[in-house]
């Protein structure tokens, strides 16, 4: 009889623990409560990111060119250059000017494409128009991150976390600045150009 009672208590305790764990997972999936495991995984991933390493030599790597062909196909009129940290391929695909950035292992970090102010999320347009009155939009660039590569990107001399982002160059008088907008329309100052 004691064994039956103890077994029943252990079974109920195990079931309650399992139910609580499943409930926590489903709640965090619904974003109702923070999931510490997800936050810890993101932190670990960020710590595991590879540090940017300068490229050696002046020639674009064979791996970058081969991976470009895999990523984009046989695109005509590609021009290559090697910068300090990336092999850069400048090309036009589907009537869009693009630049693809490859890291020191010849893996795609991401691409940049020119955009217009109207391409920004509506909330970003509204905030920039309100907060930066008198500034003229010089250029908008969209950075499309390759999620399979954890190498951070470097634009305008600033390194940033790998994610899809818009960069907006504004000018007023002799002052030129760059703003950063994520895909949700959150805008932040990125860099002063002069």
Secondary structure, DSSP 8 states (H G I E B T S, - for coil): -HHHHHHHHHHHHHHHHHHHHHHHHHHHHTTSS--HHHHHHHHHHHHHS-------SSS--HHHHHHHHHHH-S-SS-EEEE-SS-EEEEEEETTEEEEEEE-TTS-EEEEEEEE-GGGS-HHHHHHHHHHTTT-EEEEEEEEEE-TT----EEETTEEE-SS-EEEEEEEETTEEEEEEEETT--EEEEEE--
